[in-house]
């Protein structure tokens, strides 16, 4: 029976199965295409078509294709380590400069230049050999046996929580691994990467979609790196550095103890922050709070205020949202649409004037932005006194342009973000960005009447704004608050999955929804009955005691 395929401006009829790879090779002899989207479903290039369809070829400037390239690169690097140093065990984690850290699980082992040269030589040989990545289907029991033979004990724990009865293992010249992802057809498709020393391990850079499929210039971020290390160290202590560890903690400790354990860490950080601010309260006039979307800034600012009140400090909260310029004055982005993420969408000059006047003890009438009319109207009249620092919260709060006229010594800067360090297993880290996207999908549906599809469609614009305006400000902060709660994905699952499942298979958002559901499926369900009303988690799932504050 014949079928018709539309691709690259062509329409062809076939009477037998055809691999996507064969079609891609017609127009891409350099192998820049790493995957395809068939009838809106992301597929490997080895996938064989046997039905009427439209094929969209994907290069690594596409986000879903980039994830396939990244997983395939991790496979090759893990394979190279197994050949060069078979007794060493490595762990991949997302890290600074939009890269992946490669660290050693073996105690006392650190990366060296000699090790870098040897591993890179192995990687290059594997790529040059263009070994086929062959997918084999194994039952969970057979996969468990293979994991034991290969020493992949870290993979065994997650099999218990795998809803499917089979595993798609990939074999490459005798090496086997499972990366929870589609893969490229062969190692020769891995064209670009950089491996560099980054003590105590390595840093693996790869092409990023938000950089047009190129590798970003390396930019160290010591503050961010320390925050990630602290997150991982704490997760190891309580056994929540892996999905199976989180599931096991919920089952063994019970939801009440596990929730309170995670909340206790947030309480401790708030206490640390309160002490730092109290110790320097005579000099601190502004407390600046910023972070990327869905970091929990609003709840955090409320909880910080309570912490400071308990210390005899009476902070005043001011929102940067009230300083938006009126409609028509907002700058446009590269697509000609209003760029609300830009700092130039705010009345920076007025904000500076107001803050200086308040700090000098003057009475000030603040603006209030009316989002329904898109205009600025007169707001509250405010005057601050001694021990009344101003908390400003917003994505640009740490940008020095916002507070250019205020001495650095008078500002205390806090960067907030969920610094998750959770892995499916040693070779497969969970995306920090996907965690925030799930938070936002749930929150936007509950409080902004927005569908999951609407949130996913606007996410690329949000991300562009974050890279442009937010992440660089983290390194100038006085404190990094990790808003991650290890129990949150088991709680979020019951809210997020129905919203994602409702996205039509024909929607351009469907591939993203599918990827998020594949991640959430490994977490056991946990009821939110015992989540405290002042928890940062309540900002997303509802029931916050700060809802009307």
Buried (B, 14 or more C-beta within 10 A) or exposed (E): EEBEBEBEEEEEEEEEEBBBBEBBEEEBEEBBBBBBBBBBEBBBBBBEBEEEBEBBBBBBBBBBBBBBBBBBBBBBBBBBBBBBBEEBBBBBBBBBBBBBBBBBEEEEBEBEEEBBEBBBEBBEEBBEEEBBBBBBEBEBEBBBEBBEEBEBEBBBBBBEBBEEEEBBBBBBEEBBBBBBBBBBBBBBBBBEBBBBBBEEBBBBBBBBBBBEBEBBEBEEBEBBBEBBBBBBEBBEEBBBBBBBBBBBBBEEBEBEEBBBBBBEBBBEBBEEBBEBBBEEBEEBBBBBBBBBBBBBBBBBBBBBBEBBEEBEBBBBBBBBBBBBBEEEEBEEBEEEEBBBBBBEBBBBEBBBEBBBBBBEEEEBEBBBBBEEEBBBEEBEEBEBEEBBBBBBBBBBBBBBEBBEEBEEEBBBBBBBBBBBBBBBBBBBBBBBBBBBBBBBBBBBBBEEEBBBBBBBBBBEBBBBBBBBBBBEBBBBBBBBBBBBBBBBBBBBBBBBBEBBEEBEEEBEBBBBBBBBBEBBEBBBEBEBEBBBEBBBBBBBBBBBEBEEE
